[in-house]
Structures are given as structure tokens and as C-alpha cells.
Amino acid sequence: MERREFLKASAATAIGASAGLIGCQQEKKADKKTAKPGSSKQPGSGKKSETEDCCRTYATVEDAQKAPPETIAYVPGIYSGTDVKKPDYLATVDCDPDSKTFGSVIHRLPMPNVGDELHHFGWNACSSCHGQEGKNRRFIVLPGITSSRIHIVDTEDPKAPKIHKVIEPQELFTKANLSAPHTVHCLADGNIMISCLGDAKGNAPGGFALLNDKFQVTGRWENDLSGMNFNYDFWYQPRHNVMVSSEWAAPTTVAQGFKPADVAAGKYGRHIHFWDWKAKKIIQSIDLKETGMIPLEVRFHHDPTSTHGFVGAALSSTMWHWYKKDNNWVADNVITVDPVKIDGAPDPIPGLITDLVLSMDDKYLYFSNWLHGDLRQYDVSDPAKPKLTGQLWLGGLIGHKSSIDRKLEGGPQMLQLSLDGKRLYVTNSLYSPWDNQFYPNMKKGGGYMMQIECDIDKGGMKVNEKFYVDFGAEPDGPARAHEMRFPGGDCTSDIWS
């Protein structure tokens, strides 16, 4: 399709829209003496305790798949961009089906300030630093994309997390000349890396900030930004000495809401970049062109020996598969979501692929079409030839009958998958300026969190009707919900070195 077709489709959207894991505690000295090097299980008496399941990192992907099911999840409750003038908060959600509070918020941790727009977040440690003494998945690194403030949350008591430290935006501005922190990944050397959309003034291309183990901004990761136009998500694959990053737009652009004229002016990305992980510079960029506008979430295979991965191009509503061939990186369009014509809109509405997740065994790919309102499951055992195996409808703009008997504001957006691949969680908020533009009723109706049961043998999905977190009914007023994390790890937290 030509660029003008995407601009027309984009304009149409604007018109059409007018686990129960106890304690992340450090291992006791006595335990350290008896623990086997590299063990992912803390020593105990032989009887499994909840403490053994928290803060875990895993020696292998297979170990992660065998981990106990998640029993709690952390989800930002967002008041930024709504009529509620209160701080955003971190909600603790009960995911234990044997609990009386299953599918409800059991704790709320308010942030110290109003207007952060809590967004994506991560951990101080993951499986990239497995086996290193003192490296536990205990502290949440929780940025505000609007305020550029970074909150460090202690989950020593996982059901009642508390603020450990707040990194004020000025520290990020002065020490790294960066703003709008987004994706958080821990590194094998103990540092924490955060992609940032802009410089201290909110202009592109942004870069990558580093925090040390004391949660201090120490500067920037990259040695050379040559070739990068914008920044968004990233994922590294150390055994291949590579990192991949994607492009959204500058904070000054996205904060104004989506404007088709900005696409025409080249203010949105269409490249993915492959970096030399050790040299910290781009070695190859792939221009996805008009059929790959606004590539957002990137996912390498969990298998650390693999060079395969996926990126979803939001505006173009296409899924791309990348891999290494003859020492070069190649990206192919393997899925296209066609725009849909609806009554009252002069042009078809694109799907807008906004999030994706790979199962830990790299067999299933899930992604959300935020504007169409559908959630999809593909068998990607052959990553070059995805096969559609499941589809649900959860809101959206095109009027498709919902897979659940509830009125839903927005469409499926953020996704998170259990380590065993059997439970997919979904929320509906993208980013408040865009929520308010495309789904204006979400401000008053609030967000949701749902659990989807996944058939990992034959494929297929169904809504678990017993699990529905209504963020529209929160005590202080309707809130939005965004990214989700589990204390024992999930399918977008862990990278293996």
C-alpha cells in the first residue's frame, strides 16, 4: 500500500474516534552456604514454600517454564489524563484462583506526585544475571513517561509493595540528557538500562539511560547514536552480540495526540536498528518503509541461541519477522491486518498493532489490534509462516460482537503471558493523549484487566469469565491500566546471557 493510503486510514481513525509470592527477601547467610551455584531454587526443608517462588531468576528457559503459576500481578493504575487529580498508583492484583479475592485489586501504592503517567516498567534483576550473589527480582523500576520521574518500588512484601526511592527528572535530564523513560531491562553486569524517547527538552532521537545497583543515573549506554531517528523499545541477545531497537516518535510529538500530518512530515519512525552490543553502536538499520510505519514492541526469541524475532508496526498494522542471514539482518512482513470500512467513516480503519508477546517456548505469538478490538494467537513454530490459531474480540471501534458479555471501553492493548504459556493477561490503555483521542469514554469508564485461557497444545483462546478487574470502579475514581508484571517473572521480563 502507498503512504497516502495509510495517511487516509490514520485520518479515519481520528474521525471515527472524534506470584501470591511471599517476600522478595535476600537469601539468608545460612542458605547461601547450602545453595548450589546457579540454582534457581532457594534451599529449604524439602517442603515447597511461597518464599522459594519469589525473586527467582532461571538458569534456562526450560526452568522458567516449569516455575509455579503466578498468584499476583503488578499493574499501574493511571490517573494522568483523567478528571481525577490524584497520583498514579501501582495496583497489586490477586491472580490466585484459590483466593477469595481472585481477580481484584488487593493493594494500591500511590506515587508521591500527580501526573507521572506510569507506563512500562521492569525489574532490577532477571535471568541475565542468574547465579550472581544478591541478584534477586525484588525491586520494580517504574518510570513515568510524562514526568520522566523514575520510582523504585520494593516488593519485599509482594502483596504490599512500598516506595524505596524516587529518581527525580532533573537527575535524568542532567546526567543523561534524556526524558520520557520507556522500556526497562536489567543487564548481566548489574546495571539497569532504560530506553528514553527524547532528550531533556523532549526532542528526538532520545537514547538509553543507565542506572547502577544503587539506583543512581550514571549516564548513557550507547557510544554512538548515528543512524537512529527515534527511540522506543529494545531487546538484547548477548550470545549474538546484538540488540534491536524500534522507533515511535519524540515526546513533543506523541504528547499532542496522533496527527496524520506528523506522519507526512516524517515525525514518526519506520526503522528497526541492530546494534553491536559490545561496541554500543548501530551496525545495521532496516527501513520498513510505508508498510512498516511506527514499529513499536520488539521481541527476540527467548532461546538465547536464536536470531529470530518479531516487531509489530502499529500504523501499518503489519507484523515483521527478523532473522540473521549471511551476516546481515533481514526483516520480512509475515502478517498484514487489513483496514476495515465502517459506516460513518469515510475511509477504512487500521487495526493498529500496539503490543505483542511470545510464549516462553517461542511457539505462540500473541498481538493486539487496539483499534479493531481483536486479540490474536498465532502458531509461529515456523516464524516465517505464522498460522492463526485463535482470535477474541474485546471492544474496539469497528463494532464487532464482543467475546465477553460486558461493555468494554477501548480495545485490547498491553499483553502479558504466564511462564507456562497458559494464561494471557490483557489491559486496554495505550497512552492517555491517544486514549482520550480515540476512546474518549475511557476517561470516565476506566480500564480493565482480563485473563485469557490459552490452549498450548492445539491452539485457541477463551476468556476466563471469573477474572475481570474493573479499574473503572476504583475507590478514587476511574483509572486506566497498562503493563503487567509478575514477581516470579513473565514472558517479557527475562533475557538469558
N, C-alpha and C positions, 0 to 999 in steps of 0.2 A: 504494500500500500504506500501511497505517496504521503509526504509530510502534511500536505493540506488536508488529507482525509483525517489524520489524527487531530489536527487543529479543529476541524469541524466537529469531530466526535467529542473532543475535550470541551468545546464551547457548549455542546449539547448537554453535557453533564452539569455545567454551571446553570444552564437554563432549567433543566429538569429538576435540579436540586433546590432553584432560587433560594520424712515425711514426717505425720504426727510424730515427728522425730524429736526426741528429748535431748536438749542440750548440745551445742557445738562446743564441747569442752576440750581443752588441750589434754593430751594423753598424760596420765599420771606417771611420775617417775618410775614407779614400780612396774607399770605396764610397759614402759619403754624397754625395760630390761628383758622382758619376756617376749616382746613382739618380734616377729621375723622381719628382716629387712624387706621392704617393698610390699608388705602385706597390706591389703585393703581393708582388713577386718581388725578391729581393735581386740586385744586379748580380753578374755572373760572367763567365766566359770564353766563354760560349756553351754549354758542356757542363754539363748539369744535375748538381748535387751535392746530397748529402743536406742540407748546411747550408742550402741555399736553401728547403728544405721545412719547416724548423723555425721555431718562434716566429712563424709567419705570422699576419697578420690580412688581411682581404679587403675590397676596395673594394665588392664586390657579392655578393649571394647566388650569382649565376652563377659568379663567380670561385671561391667556396668549393666549389661542386660539381665544379669542374674540378681541384681540388687533388690531389696524389698520394695514393695509398692510405695509410692508417695502417700503420705497421710495429711500433709498440709502444703499449701502453696502461698507464695507471697505475690500480691498484686497491687500496683499503685491505684489509689482512689484519687481522681484528679478533679479539682475544683477550678483550676485555671480555665478561663474562657467561659465560665458559667456565671450565673447570678449569685452563687454562694461565695461570699467573700471570706473564705477560711483557707487555711493551709491545705495543700495536698497531704495525703497520708499513705502509709503502707498498710494494706489490709492483710491479715492472716486468715486464710480460708481453710476450713476443715474439709479435707478430701478423704477422710476415713469412712468407708461405707458402714462400719460397725458403730459409728459415733452417733449420738443423739443430735449433734449439731452439724451433721454431714450436709455440705452444700451451703454453708452460711459463714458469714464473717464472724470470727471469734475474738479478734483483737484489732485495734486501729492505732497506729503510731503516727501522730501528726508531725509534720515538719515544722521547724521553728518560724518559717516565713510564709507569706502569701505569694502566690504567683510563680512557683517554680516550674510547673508543667513537668511532673515526673514522667519519665518516658521509658527508654530501655535501661536495663541495669544488669549487673553481673556480680561476680564473687572475687574475693581476694585470692582464692586458690582453686585450682581444678586439677584434672588428671595430667596436665602438662608438667606439674611439679610433684607428681605422685612419688612417695617414698622419702621425700625431703622432711627432715625433722621440723616439727612445728607448723607444717603447712596443712592447715585444715580449712575446709569450706565453711568458714564461720562468719566472716564479715561481708555484708552486702555493700556494693559500691553503687549508689543510687543518684544519678545526676538529674538536674532539672534542665531541660533543653532550652527553656525560655530564660531562666535566671542565670544559667551557667554555674550554679551552685552545685557542689557535689557532697552528698550525705554519706557518711559511713555508718552503717547500721550493724549493731552487734546482735547476733542470733544465738548467743549462749543459751538463753531460754527461747527455744524456737517458736513457742506459742505466744510469747510476749517480747518481741524484739525491742531494743532501745537504741537511741542515738548514741554513737560512740564519739563522733567528730563531725564537724561541718567544715568543708573547704570553701571559703568564700570566693565569689567570682573573681575578685581582684587578684587572687593568687594565681588563678589560671591565666588571666589577662597578662600579668606582668612577667611570670616565669616561663610561659609558653607562647604568648601572643595568640591564644586560641579562645574560642567561645562555642556555645551550643554543643556540649558533650553528648555523644550518642552511644555507640556500641562499646561495651566493656568486656575485655578479655584479660585474664591473668596470663602471665608469661612464666616459662620454666625457670627463669632466674629470680623469681620472687617479686618482680615488678608487676604493675598493672598498667595496661595500655587502653586508652580511650580515644576513639575516633571523634573528631570535632568538625562541625560543618563549616565554621568560619574562623576568621582572625578575631582579635579583641574588639574590632569595630563591626563584626558581623558580615564581613566580606569573604568571598571565596578566595582560594580553594580550601582553607582550613588545614588540617593536619592531624597528627597523632600525639596526644599528651601522655606522659609517663608519671605514675605515682610510685613511690617506693613503699617498702613494707611498713613504714610509719605513717602512710597515707599523706605524704607531702608531694606536691608537684615538683618534679626535678627538672622538667624541661620537655623536650620533644624527642620522639623516637626516630623520625626519618632524618636522613642526612641530605637528601635532595628531593625536592618536590617537582622537579622538571617532568612535564607531561600530565600532571594532574590538574584538571579543571575545577572539579568539585569533589566533595567527600561525603561518605555516608557510612556504609557497613564494611566490615573486613573479617577475614578468617585466614589463619595461617596454617601451613602444612610443613612443619620443620624438617621432616625426613626428605623433602624435596627442595628445601631451602627456598620456599616460596610463600608469599602472602598475596591474597587477592583483595581488592577493594572496589567499591562501587561509587556511583555519583547520584546525588539528589540535586541540591542547589544551595545557594548561600542562605544563611539565616535571614538576611534582609529581604530575600525573595519569598521564601516559604511562609514567613510570618504574616505576609499580606494576603494569604489565601491563594488559591490557584487561579492564574490568569493565562489564558491561551496565548496572549500577546507575549508573555515572558518566554514561552516555548519558541515562538517565532524569532524572538530576539536572541536565542541561544543561551538563555539563563538557566536551563535545565540540562542535566547530564545525559550522555548516551554511550559512555565508555565503561569498560571494566579494566582494571590495571593489575598487572602481575609484577610483584616486587621481588628483588633479591633480598631474602630475609636477613642475611648477614650484612650485606652492604647497605641495606636500608634505602634502596632507591628503585625506581621503576625500571624494569628491563623490557617490558612489552605492554602496550595498550591495545585493546581491541575496540574499534568503533562499531557499535551495534547498529548504527545509522537509524533511519526512520522507523525500522521495525523493532528497535530496541530502546525506545525513549524511556528515560528515568529508570535505570536499573537500580533496584533497591537491595533486598536481602540476598546475601551470598552464603552458600553452604558447600564446603568441601565434603566429600565422603568422610565418614567417621574413621574408616580404615586408614591408618596413617601412612600406608604404603601406596595409596591410590592417588592419582592425579585428577580424578573426575569430580565434578561439582556442578551446581546449578545456580542460576541467578534469574529472578523474575523482573521483567521490565514492566513497570506499573502502567505507564500511559499507553504503551503499545499493546499491553495485555498479552505478552509472549513470555514463554519460558525457554531459557537457553541452557544448553549443556556444554560445559567446557572440559577440556582434557589436553594432555600434552602429546604432541605428535612430532617426531623428528626434531626434538629440542625446541619446538615452538608451541605456544599455546593457541588452541583453536576453540572457537565457540560456534555452536550450531543452534538454530531455532528449532526446538523439538515439539513445542506445543503452542498453538495460537487460539486465543479465545476471541471469537468474532463479536463485534459490537451488535447490539440488539436495538431494533427500532420499536419505540413505544408511542402510543397515542399522546399527542400534545407536545412531543419533542420533534423539532424539525430534522434532527439528524440522529443516527444511532448512538447508543450509549456504550462506551467500552467497559470491559469487566473491571479493570484496574486491579491487577495482581499486586497486593501490598505485603504479603508475608508468605513464607514457605518454611517447611521443616522436613528433614529427612529422618526416617527411623534409624535407630542405633545400628541396625544390621544393614543399612543402606538399601533396603528392599523397597520401601514405600516413600513416596514424595507426596506431601500434602501442601496445598496452597489455597489462598482465599481470594475471591473476586469481590472486592469491597463494594463496588457499585452495583454489580449484578445481584449480589447476595448469596452466591453459592460457594460451597466449600468442597474441594475435590481431593480424591485419593487416587494416585497412580502407582502401578507396579513399575518400578524402574530397575528391575533386576538387570535388564539391558538398558543402561542410561541413555543410549542413543535412540531407543524406541519405547517411550513410555506408553503404558496401557491403562486407560481409565478403568478403575475398579470400584469406585464409589463416589457419590455426589449427594450433598444435602443442601437445602435452601433455608437460609436463616436471615430473613429481612431483605434489604436491597431496594433498588429504585425501579426495577422492571416489572414488579407486580407478580412474580412467580409465587405459587402457593407454597407456604412455609412447611418445613418438615416438623415443626413443633406448634402446638396449639396455643400460641402466645402472640401478642402483638410485639414485634421487635423493632426498635429504632436502630437505624444504621444497618450495616452488613457485617458479616464475619471478617475479622481483621487479624489481630495478633493470635498466633498459634503456639502451643507448647505440647510436647508429646512425652509420655512416660517412658522410662528407660526400657521397659519391656515392649513398648510399641502398642499397648492395648488400649490406652486412654489418651485421647486428644482433647486438649482444653482450648477454648476459643473465647476471645473478648471482641468488642466491636468498635472501640475508639481508635482513630488514626492519629490525629493531631488537632488540637482544639480549633485553630482557624479553619482547617479543612472540614472538621466535623460540623462546625457552625454553618459553613457554606453549603455542603452537600446534604447534610442531615440536620437541619435546624431544630427539629423537635428533640434531638438527643440531649440538648442542654437542659430541658425540663423533664424528659423521660428517663434520663440516666443511662448507664451502660449495663451490660450483663456479662456473666461468665458462665459458660456451659461446658459440660463434659460429653464427649462423643466416644462411644464404644467402637473399637476398630477390630475387624476380623483380620488377623495377621496370617491366617492360613489361606483362605480363599479370596480375601479382599472384601470390602464393604464397610459401611459405617451406619450407626444409628444413634440417635440422641438418647442419652440417659435422662429420662423424664424426672428422676428423683434428685437430680443435681441441677439447680438453677440459682445462681447468685444474682439477686436483683439489686444492682447499685443505684437504681432509681429510688429505692426505699431506705437509703442510709439515714441515720439519725439526724445529721446536719443538713440534709437535703440531697437531691440527686447528684451523683458523681459519675465520672467516666471511669472505665477500667482499661488497662493497657497490658504491658508484658507480664508474663508469669514465670516464676522460678520455684524450684523445689529444693529443700535443704540437702537432699541426697543426690542432687544432680538431675539434669534433664537433657534433652536432645540438642540443645543449642548452647550448653554451658561448657562441655568438656572437649578438649583437644589433647591428642596424645603426641608426645615428643618422640 
